[in-house]
Amino acid sequence: MNSIEYGQLLVFQTIAREGSISACARTLGISVPAVSKSLQQLEKKLGVPLFQRSTRKIQLTETGIQLLAQTLDAVDTLAMAFEKAKTLAHTPTGTVRITVSQVAFSLILQPIYAEFCQRYPHILLDISINNASVNLIEERFDLGIRFGNLLEEGMIARQLTENIREGLFISPDYAKRYGIPKTVEELSQHRLIGYRFITANRFHPLTLVVDGHPQVIDMPVSLIINDSEMVIDAIQQGLGIGRIFEPQYERLINRENLLPILEPYWQTFQPLYLYYQPKSQNAKRIQVFIDFLMEKGKDLQFVETQGN
């Protein structure tokens, strides 16, 4: 069957369904003469009439009834397959590679990535946690989430949070055993839960704001770990003074096991940004993720602004 024959068959079936040539023309969006001509050509090709015509109505002949019964399911199947193909063509698919710092994953992605995967099952999220600076182009990532001071030049950046403070915390048990430091100078008599960046293998020094200026504070270290969740656990177990970003602390369920100390001296970090190459928005799978993140950001009280 060629395209002309398929078109004639479609016209025939539509006349049968709608009950008239004029109704068929309206349904298919073509002229009445075009419908009549198509039907005449089909009947001529078959050598038999398919309809009995009168001034009042049009009825299928016996041959017409048989032809409709034998072809209706096949044409319907083709139509459904065509519609499904169109739907798939507009369905975002593929892999979205995202690089995030550990705090960015905890604050931004962890609350929402499962919902994204459920909403868009044809998109595969490839999430890489890395606290070091990452070049999206060189390492072939589609998107990144980093503090503002770590963004690459030439990227589109969308602010996700306000400035973030890094707080100092102890457990109630630690406070009972060793007391609560009231001044920066007293920290030398206490122990710090050290943090080492996973990728850079670099110790994260304790920095506090003293007299309006950042100052590195030397403290004895009780242990060194490279995971923020482990830091929280170590604080709660009374192993020393640990650092937690303020939004992470605010989202914890068991905050009563963590006591903030020396708040006036806490260090402030730049906001977290989503960043990506300008051309990345042309890929539907990436744009879908960007739209989803900004949509959920409103619910999670992220900040939605445009910047560079």
C-alpha positions as CSV (number, residue, x, y, z in Angstrom):
1,M,0.0,0.0,0.0
2,N,1.4,3.4,-1.0
3,S,0.7,6.7,0.7
4,I,-2.1,7.6,-1.8
5,E,-4.0,4.3,-1.0
6,Y,-3.5,4.8,2.7
7,G,-5.0,8.3,2.4
8,Q,-8.0,7.0,0.4
9,L,-8.5,4.2,3.0
10,L,-8.4,6.8,5.8
11,V,-11.0,8.9,4.0
12,F,-13.2,5.9,3.5
13,Q,-13.1,4.9,7.2
14,T,-13.8,8.5,8.3
15,I,-16.9,8.7,6.1
16,A,-18.1,5.5,7.6
17,R,-17.5,6.7,11.1
18,E,-18.9,10.3,10.6
19,G,-21.8,9.2,8.5
20,S,-21.4,11.8,5.7
21,I,-18.9,13.2,3.2
22,S,-19.2,16.7,4.7
23,A,-18.6,15.5,8.2
24,C,-15.5,13.6,7.0
25,A,-14.2,16.8,5.4
26,R,-14.6,18.7,8.7
27,T,-12.9,15.9,10.7
28,L,-9.9,15.6,8.3
29,G,-9.6,19.3,7.6
30,I,-9.9,19.0,3.8
31,S,-12.5,20.1,1.3
32,V,-15.7,18.2,0.4
33,P,-14.7,17.9,-3.3
34,A,-11.3,16.4,-2.1
35,V,-13.2,13.8,0.0
36,S,-15.5,12.9,-2.9
37,K,-12.6,12.6,-5.3
38,S,-10.6,10.3,-2.9
39,L,-13.6,8.0,-2.4
40,Q,-14.3,7.8,-6.1
41,Q,-10.7,6.9,-6.9
42,L,-10.8,4.1,-4.2
43,E,-14.0,2.7,-5.5
44,K,-12.7,2.8,-9.1
45,K,-9.5,1.0,-8.0
46,L,-11.5,-1.7,-6.2
47,G,-14.1,-2.0,-9.0
48,V,-17.1,-1.9,-6.6
49,P,-19.0,0.8,-4.8
50,L,-18.4,1.1,-1.0
51,F,-21.4,3.3,-0.2
52,Q,-25.0,3.5,-1.3
53,R,-25.9,7.1,-1.6
54,S,-29.2,8.9,-1.4
55,T,-30.3,12.4,-0.9
56,R,-30.8,11.8,2.8
57,K,-28.0,9.4,3.9
58,I,-25.0,7.4,2.9
59,Q,-24.7,3.7,3.8
60,L,-22.0,1.1,3.5
61,T,-22.5,-1.6,0.9
62,E,-21.7,-5.2,1.8
63,T,-18.2,-4.8,0.3
64,G,-17.8,-1.6,2.3
65,I,-18.8,-3.3,5.5
66,Q,-16.2,-6.0,4.9
67,L,-13.4,-3.6,4.0
68,L,-14.1,-1.5,7.1
69,A,-14.0,-4.6,9.4
70,Q,-10.8,-5.9,7.8
71,T,-8.9,-2.6,7.9
72,L,-10.2,-0.7,10.9
73,D,-7.9,-2.3,13.5
74,A,-4.9,-2.0,11.3
75,V,-5.3,1.7,10.7
76,D,-6.1,2.3,14.4
77,T,-2.9,0.5,15.3
78,L,-0.9,2.6,12.9
79,A,-2.4,5.8,14.3
80,M,-1.6,4.8,17.8
81,A,2.0,3.9,16.9
82,F,2.4,7.3,15.2
83,E,1.1,9.1,18.2
84,K,3.4,7.1,20.5
85,A,6.3,7.9,18.3
86,K,5.5,11.7,18.5
87,T,5.2,11.4,22.3
88,L,8.6,9.7,22.6
89,A,10.1,12.3,20.3
90,H,9.1,15.0,22.8
91,T,10.1,13.0,25.9
92,P,13.5,14.1,27.3
93,T,15.9,11.1,27.5
94,G,19.6,10.6,28.1
95,T,22.1,11.1,30.9
96,V,22.6,14.3,32.9
97,R,26.1,14.5,34.5
98,I,26.2,16.7,37.6
99,T,29.2,17.6,39.8
100,V,28.4,18.8,43.3
101,S,30.3,19.5,46.4
102,Q,29.3,17.5,49.4
103,V,27.4,20.3,51.1
104,A,25.7,21.1,47.8
105,F,24.5,17.5,47.5
106,S,23.2,17.6,51.1
107,L,21.4,20.9,50.9
108,I,20.3,21.0,47.3
109,L,20.1,17.6,45.6
110,Q,19.5,15.1,48.4
111,P,15.9,16.4,49.2
112,I,14.8,16.3,45.6
113,Y,16.7,13.9,43.3
114,A,14.5,10.9,44.0
115,E,11.4,12.8,42.9
116,F,13.2,13.9,39.7
117,C,14.1,10.2,38.9
118,Q,10.5,9.2,39.4
119,R,9.1,12.0,37.4
120,Y,11.5,11.6,34.5
121,P,12.4,7.8,34.3
122,H,13.9,8.3,30.9
123,I,16.6,10.6,32.2
124,L,19.6,9.0,34.0
125,L,21.2,11.2,36.7
126,D,25.0,10.7,37.0
127,I,25.9,12.6,40.2
128,S,29.5,13.0,41.3
129,I,30.4,14.4,44.7
130,N,33.7,16.3,44.6
131,N,34.7,19.2,46.9
132,A,37.5,20.3,44.5
133,S,37.0,22.7,41.6
134,V,35.8,20.9,38.5
135,N,36.1,22.1,34.9
136,L,32.8,21.1,33.3
137,I,34.1,21.1,29.8
138,E,37.3,19.1,30.5
139,E,35.6,16.6,32.7
140,R,32.5,16.4,30.5
141,F,29.9,17.4,33.1
142,D,26.6,19.0,32.1
143,L,26.0,20.9,35.3
144,G,27.7,21.8,38.5
145,I,26.7,23.2,42.0
146,R,29.4,25.1,43.8
147,F,30.0,28.0,46.1
148,G,30.2,31.3,44.2
149,N,33.9,31.7,44.5
150,L,34.6,28.4,42.8
151,L,32.6,29.0,39.6
152,E,34.3,28.8,36.1
153,E,34.3,31.8,33.9
154,G,32.0,32.0,30.9
155,M,29.3,29.9,32.7
156,I,25.6,30.7,33.2
157,A,25.1,30.8,37.0
158,R,21.9,30.7,38.9
159,Q,21.9,31.4,42.6
160,L,20.4,28.7,44.8
161,T,21.0,29.9,48.4
162,E,21.9,32.9,50.4
163,N,25.3,33.3,52.0
164,I,26.0,30.2,54.2
165,R,27.6,30.3,57.6
166,E,29.9,27.5,58.8
167,G,29.1,26.9,62.5
168,L,30.9,25.4,65.4
169,F,29.0,22.7,67.5
170,I,29.6,20.5,70.5
171,S,27.4,17.8,72.1
172,P,25.8,18.3,75.6
173,D,28.0,15.4,76.8
174,Y,31.2,17.2,75.6
175,A,30.0,20.4,77.3
176,K,29.6,18.6,80.6
177,R,33.1,17.0,80.5
178,Y,35.1,19.8,79.0
179,G,33.0,23.0,79.3
180,I,31.9,25.4,76.7
181,P,34.5,27.7,75.2
182,K,33.5,31.4,75.5
183,T,36.3,33.0,73.6
184,V,38.5,32.1,70.6
185,E,41.5,31.9,72.8
186,E,39.9,29.1,74.8
187,L,39.8,26.9,71.8
188,S,43.4,25.9,72.3
189,Q,42.2,24.0,75.4
190,H,39.8,21.9,73.3
191,R,39.9,19.4,70.5
192,L,38.8,19.8,66.9
193,I,37.1,17.2,64.7
194,G,39.3,17.6,61.6
195,Y,38.0,17.5,58.1
196,R,39.9,16.4,55.0
197,F,38.7,17.2,51.5
198,I,38.0,13.9,49.8
199,T,39.5,14.6,46.4
200,A,42.1,17.2,47.1
201,N,43.4,15.2,50.2
202,R,43.8,18.6,51.9
203,F,43.1,19.3,55.5
204,H,40.4,22.0,56.0
205,P,41.8,24.5,58.5
206,L,39.5,26.1,61.0
207,T,38.9,29.7,60.0
208,L,36.9,32.1,62.2
209,V,36.1,35.8,61.8
210,V,38.1,37.8,64.5
211,D,37.8,41.6,64.6
212,G,36.1,41.5,61.2
213,H,38.9,39.5,59.5
214,P,39.2,35.7,58.7
215,Q,41.8,34.1,61.0
216,V,43.1,30.5,60.9
217,I,42.8,29.0,64.4
218,D,45.2,26.3,65.5
219,M,43.6,23.6,67.7
220,P,44.5,20.1,68.8
221,V,42.7,17.5,66.6
222,S,40.9,14.5,68.1
223,L,40.4,12.7,64.7
224,I,40.3,13.5,61.0
225,I,37.4,12.4,58.7
226,N,36.3,13.3,55.2
227,D,32.5,13.1,55.3
228,S,30.2,15.7,56.7
229,E,27.7,13.1,58.0
230,M,30.6,11.6,60.0
231,V,31.4,15.0,61.4
232,I,27.9,15.3,62.7
233,D,28.1,11.8,64.2
234,A,31.4,12.5,65.8
235,I,30.1,15.7,67.4
236,Q,27.1,13.9,68.8
237,Q,29.4,11.3,70.3
238,G,31.3,14.0,72.2
239,L,34.6,13.6,70.3
240,G,35.3,17.3,69.9
241,I,34.2,20.5,68.3
242,G,33.0,20.1,64.8
243,R,31.9,22.3,61.9
244,I,28.5,22.1,60.3
245,F,27.0,24.4,57.7
246,E,24.1,26.3,59.3
247,P,21.4,25.1,56.8
248,Q,22.5,21.5,57.4
249,Y,22.1,22.0,61.1
250,E,18.7,23.6,60.7
251,R,17.4,20.5,58.7
252,L,18.6,18.0,61.3
253,I,15.9,16.2,63.2
254,N,17.9,15.6,66.4
255,R,19.3,19.1,66.8
256,E,19.1,18.9,70.6
257,N,22.3,16.8,70.6
258,L,24.2,19.7,69.0
259,L,25.0,23.0,70.8
260,P,26.2,26.0,68.7
261,I,29.1,27.8,70.2
262,L,31.0,31.1,69.4
263,E,28.4,32.2,66.9
264,P,29.7,35.8,66.5
265,Y,32.9,34.3,65.0
266,W,31.4,31.9,62.4
267,Q,32.8,32.1,58.9
268,T,30.5,33.0,56.0
269,F,30.7,31.4,52.6
270,Q,29.3,32.7,49.3
271,P,26.0,31.3,48.1
272,L,25.7,28.0,46.2
273,Y,25.1,28.4,42.5
274,L,23.9,26.1,39.7
275,Y,26.2,26.7,36.7
276,Y,26.4,25.3,33.2
277,Q,27.6,26.2,29.7
278,P,25.3,28.5,27.7
279,K,24.8,25.9,25.0
280,S,23.7,23.3,27.5
281,Q,20.2,24.7,27.6
282,N,19.7,23.4,24.1
283,A,19.7,19.8,25.3
284,K,16.1,19.1,26.5
285,R,17.3,16.6,29.2
286,I,19.4,19.4,30.8
287,Q,16.8,22.1,30.5
288,V,14.3,19.8,32.1
289,F,16.6,19.3,35.1
290,I,17.3,23.0,35.4
291,D,13.6,23.8,35.4
292,F,12.9,21.1,37.9
293,L,15.7,22.3,40.3
294,M,14.4,25.9,40.1
295,E,10.8,24.8,40.6
296,K,11.7,22.7,43.7
297,G,14.0,25.5,44.9
298,K,10.9,27.6,45.6
299,D,9.5,24.9,47.8
300,L,12.8,24.5,49.6
301,Q,13.3,28.3,49.9
302,F,16.3,28.4,47.6
303,V,17.0,31.7,46.0
304,E,16.2,32.1,42.3
305,T,18.2,34.9,40.7
306,Q,20.3,35.2,37.5
307,G,23.9,36.0,37.7
308,N,27.3,35.4,36.2
